[in-house]
């Protein structure tokens, strides 16, 4: 993996964000490298809007690793 790409920084070193569940309004904790999490209140799946250079950079798989790359790209299809 490359260690100098600023576009993938939130994927390599995850940051936490709090989102409201659209179903029940409960807070859901999402890390920047999560694709989705289940709401603790109702079980609804809350998705993370991961937008990064992963979608277009030719070095993305090498940069973030094959497992992370495949998870993100599978969600985008």
PyMOL commands that set and color helices and strands:
alter all, ss='L'
color gray80, all
select helices_A, chain A and resi 6-12+53-55+60-64+66-76
alter helices_A, ss='H'
color red, helices_A
select strands_A, chain A and resi 16-20+27-31+36-38+45-47
alter strands_A, ss='S'
color yellow, strands_A
deselect
rebuild
show_as cartoon
